[in-house]
Amino acid sequence: MKNILVVDDDHSIRTVLSAALNAHGYRVSVAENGVVALEILKKESIDLVVSDLIMPKITGLELLDMVKQQYPEIGF
């Protein structure tokens, strides 16, 4: 089973994406911002990151750059 991390500052979008991905058999973790996402990445085995682009603290592009550098095996 693939593990997907959904990162979005909008609670309703996180909820809808998580439910849809769960319904298709994926294990989903959620984060409300890039800082929380990076903490999850340290603790969990993630195969794919789906991120909003415009978020406070760390933008989606900044987050994906960090993921690419620190976890090159993760898709996005």
NORQUI-V781929 format. One record per pair of residues at least 12 apart in sequence whose ideal C-beta (glycine too) atoms are under 7 Angstrom apart, sorted by sequence separation. I is the first residue (numbers start at 1). J is the second residue. D is the distance in whole Angstrom. If there is no record, write none. Layout:
BEGIN
i->[I;I]
j->[J;J]
d->[D;D]
END
This chain:
BEGIN
i->[6;18;51;64;51;29;49;14;4;29;49;34;4;6;33;35;9;33;34;35;1;2;3;4;5;6;7;9;33;34;1;33;49;51;1;3;5;37;41;48;7;47;48;49;34;38;46;47;48;34;7;41;5;17;5;3;5;3;7;3;4;9;3;4;5;6;7;8;2;7;2;4;9;9;7]
j->[18;30;63;76;64;44;64;30;21;46;67;55;26;28;55;57;32;56;57;58;25;26;27;28;29;30;31;33;57;58;26;58;74;76;27;29;31;63;67;74;34;74;75;76;62;66;74;75;76;63;37;71;37;50;40;44;46;45;49;46;47;52;47;48;49;50;51;52;47;52;48;50;55;56;63]
d->[6;5;6;5;6;6;7;5;6;7;6;6;5;6;5;5;6;6;6;6;6;5;5;5;5;5;5;6;5;3;7;7;6;7;5;7;6;6;7;7;7;7;5;4;7;7;6;7;7;4;4;6;6;7;6;7;5;6;7;5;7;6;5;5;5;5;4;4;5;6;6;6;5;6;6]
END
